[in-house]
């Protein structure tokens, strides 16, 4: 059976950013900068950067840097050779090899999520496979 597509609106993303922000605040971790994983993580990282009042960086391997992606599906885009703190909008525990430090939503479905910054006809393939 073909996976269904789940389309998110900008309002959905704003709600997820708010939840993610609250989870980070509750951790009492004092991040100095945010890094967005290329493609999917850039926009959520910018939104979170504004909300938290901390800058974006192009350097992700620092203990004071929060690494952000849109989804943790397999976990490959969040894998790091050094210990890092990670955050995502959606975490798929049934398919991911790792658990992000912070997430807005645990997503227990194989549906393909289409974020508002993606093409509506996005193919269900991983960016890192291209």
N, C-alpha and C positions, 0 to 999 in steps of 0.2 A: 504494500500500500504506500502510495506517495505521501510524504509529509505535508501537512497543511501549512500554510503561511499565516503568520500572525503579524498584522500591521500595527505599528505603534504610532501614535500622534505625538506632536511636540508636547502637548499637555501630559501625556503618559510619561515622557522622558523627564519633564520637569518634576513630576511626582516622584519618580525613581531617584532623581538627583537629590531631592529633599530627604528621602529615606536614607540614602547612602550617606549624605552629610550628617544626619543625626547619629547614625551608627559610628561614624568616625569621631564625632564630638564626644560621644559617650565613652570612647576608648581612652580619652585623655592623652592621646599621642599627639605630640607637637611637631607636625610636618612643616618643613621649611619650603618645600616646592612640590610640584605635581608634574608627572610625566605621562603623556598620552601615548599608548601603543599605536603605532602608525595604522591609519585608516580608522578602524572602529573606535579606538579610544580617544582620538583627538577632540572631538566635539564634547563628549562627556567630561574630559579633563579640563577644557576651557570653561565649561559651565561650573564645574566644581571649584576651579581656581577662583573664579569671580565670587562664588558663594562663600568660600573660606578666606578670601583676601590674601592668598599666597600665589607666588608666580609659577608660571610654567617653566619647565626646563627641557633641554634636549639631552641631558645626561641622566640616565635612569638608575645607575648603580651607586646609590648613596643611602645610608640608613635614615636620612631625613627626607627622603623622596617617596611620595606615594605614587605607585604605578597604577594607572587607570586604563581599563578596556571596557568595551560595551558588554561583552559576554565572555564567560568562562565555560566554553563548550568541552574542549578536550584538555584545556589548561596549557597547551603548548605556547601560546603567545605570552603567557605570564611566567613561564619557566625562566629561572635566573640562576647563574652560577654563584651568586652571593645571596645571603638572606635579604629579602625585601618585603615591604608591606604592599599589598595589592588590593584594588577595589574594582568592582564591576557592577553593572546594572543588573545583569542576570547571571546566575550561577546554576549550572546543570550538574548536580551531584552524581547523577546516574551515568554520565559520560566523561566527566572530568577526572584527570589523574591527580589534580591538586585542588585544594580548597583555598579560595582567595581569603585574604585577611578580613575584607569587608565586602558585603554585597547588599543590594537593595531587595532582590527577589530571588528566592530559590525556585527554579523553573524545572519541574519534573515532567516535562513533555519533550517529545522529539519534534514538535512543530518548529518551523524555521521562522525566526523573528526577523522582521523587516523594520529597521529603524527609519525615522523620517528623513535622514540624510542619505539613505540608500535608494537605488532605483527600485521602483515598484515590482519590476520583473527580475529582481536579483535571483541568481541561481543559488541553490543550496549547496555551496562549496565553501571550504575554508579559505580565507585570504592567504594563509601561510603556505598553502599547497600550490599557489600560482607562481 
